[in-house]
Each structure stands twice: as C-alpha cells, then as structure tokens.
Amino acid sequence: MPHSQIGVEPVPEVKDELFRRAFALPDVTNQPTVVSVPGSRGLWLDESVPLAHPIPVGREFAHIHPDGSLHASLSPERAREAIEAGWAEPHPMALVMGSEGGVMLYTPRTMEELDVIFQLIVDSYNFVTGRAVNASEIASQKGEARLMDTTHTDVVADNLRAMKTVDDAWNARDWATFTRFHAEDVLVFGPGRAEPTRGREAHEAEAIELLKTFPDNHVGNDPYKVLFGQDDWTCSIAILTGTMRGPMKGPGGREIPATNKPFEVEFCTVARWRNGEIVEEKLFYDATSMMRQIGIDMGRPEASRM
C-alpha cells in the first residue's frame, strides 16, 4: 500500500543532510528499498547486528521516500508521542505487518525540523538494535552525504535492476508491476509513430492490445545482450520473439488477419528515469524485418487494402 506525504517538495540542502546523518548510523547501509515505492532508499541494518525487536521485512528498519518523508519502526510509546506532537502519522499497515510502532515521519523542511526527525530515526535504530546511539553526536560528525542523486552509482544500479523488473513483468503479464515503474505522465516513443503514447494507462492499454496479436511475445532479458546505464538513462538490447496469432490493424485501420508465423528481432529500450520511474521510453526494433517474418509486406498494394 503506497503511503507518502502529499504536496511537499524537499529542500535540497535539508535532504542532503538527512541522508548524511541517516547513513552515518553504525552498521547501516544505503540500499534500494524492498518494501516501499520506487526511488526510496532503505536504511539497511547489517546482518551481524543482533535485533532487540523484530523488523517487519528483512533488515530495513526505515526508508526515505523521494519526497524526504520516511517510514520507521518506533516503540509503540515513542510512536504515540511523535503522532501526538504532529511529527508523524500511523502507517495504515503497521499492525498487519507486525509493527505496532510503524509510522510515517513527515518531510523535514528546515534544519530545526531535521533535528527532530533525525532524533526519531535514531530512536527507531535504538529500538530495533537495543543500542543507545546519541543523535547529537551523529549530527555533529562531518562527512559527505551519501545521496540518491542521479549521478550516484547506486541509483544507476537501481535503475538497471528496475529495467529488468519491468521486462520480467512484461513477460509475466504482471501489469501492476509493469505500470508501477512507469510515471503517470510517461512518454513512450516507438517505430512508425508520429506521436508518443502519453501516460501509463495508455501505455498499458497498448501493451495489452499488442498481446492480442502476439500472445507469446517475450523479451529475452535473462540475460540481456546489452545492458548499461549512465546518469538518468538506461539502455538495454534483448531478443524479442513472438507469433502472430491474432489480427493486426493495418494502414487506414483495416484489419490484417493472423498469419500464425513467428518473428525474432533485436529490441532496444532507452529509458530515462526519475525517482525510480520511467518518464521517457524510446523503443527501437527492425519493424520491416518483423513484418516480413510474419508474412506481411506493407509495401504491397494488397496489404494496404486488407
């Protein structure tokens, strides 16, 4: 269940300092979240640290959302205090996940607010570890923030993993996962299109329509032929296969009947990512070769009359 703050923009320098402090906690590493929305960063506790209280999922006792708000596991008493003071609200799935003190901490907008929020992060850390780390000592340490900016190698790696997840979801026809990694206003460009497909709902609809023609369509991504990323971008090349089992719309909207012939082409996806979601996607493949393999020559007059 997505649960994040609405209508808030993080202040860059405050968010930078939030990351610096959070990942300066002993035995805590900056990892992709395993439970939250794409783009969130998990505060992952090293496996060697004994737990005083259980963590609902893995070793992720807290995570930071792209907007700077957080989820954290506090003691029930501390959670009530934070909620009553207006610094947090209960997580709607806290009891289901076995974390009575699960809360969302609001985005800090000033350094003074960050002091309070970071104290609550430390309270969460101390609750699950049984330690007594002092928030002021961590805050006073100097060091570079381990950020989630678009040049960070962690983010590039996250985007590459997310790209594989998207193609895995395509192959499994898991539309909930497929759409979750596309931004609401995503633009999708493809061969022969005068205009891009606009929005995740339209992209999902065209994908479902395509599978009516090629129900066994499969992206060969295990492994990809090529997969790399830089800054906001990822590029993948895979082998795309399928068989024309259903009709296809031809020129003028005329229906071309199924030929029951297979195709195999190289398929390249160039994607631009923002906070763990694709905001721009460019698809490349040899459409002419694909059409010929399935027995359709779009250059013939009879094809345009179908």
Helices and strands as residue ranges (DSSP letters): H 12-22, E 28-32, E 41-45, E 60-64, E 70-73, H 76-84, E 88-90, E 102-105, H 111-129, H 135-140, H 153-172, H 175-180, E 182-189, E 197-198, H 200-213, E 218-220, E 226-230, E 233-243, E 248-249, G 251-253, E 255-256, E 262-274, E 277-285, H 287-293, H 301-305
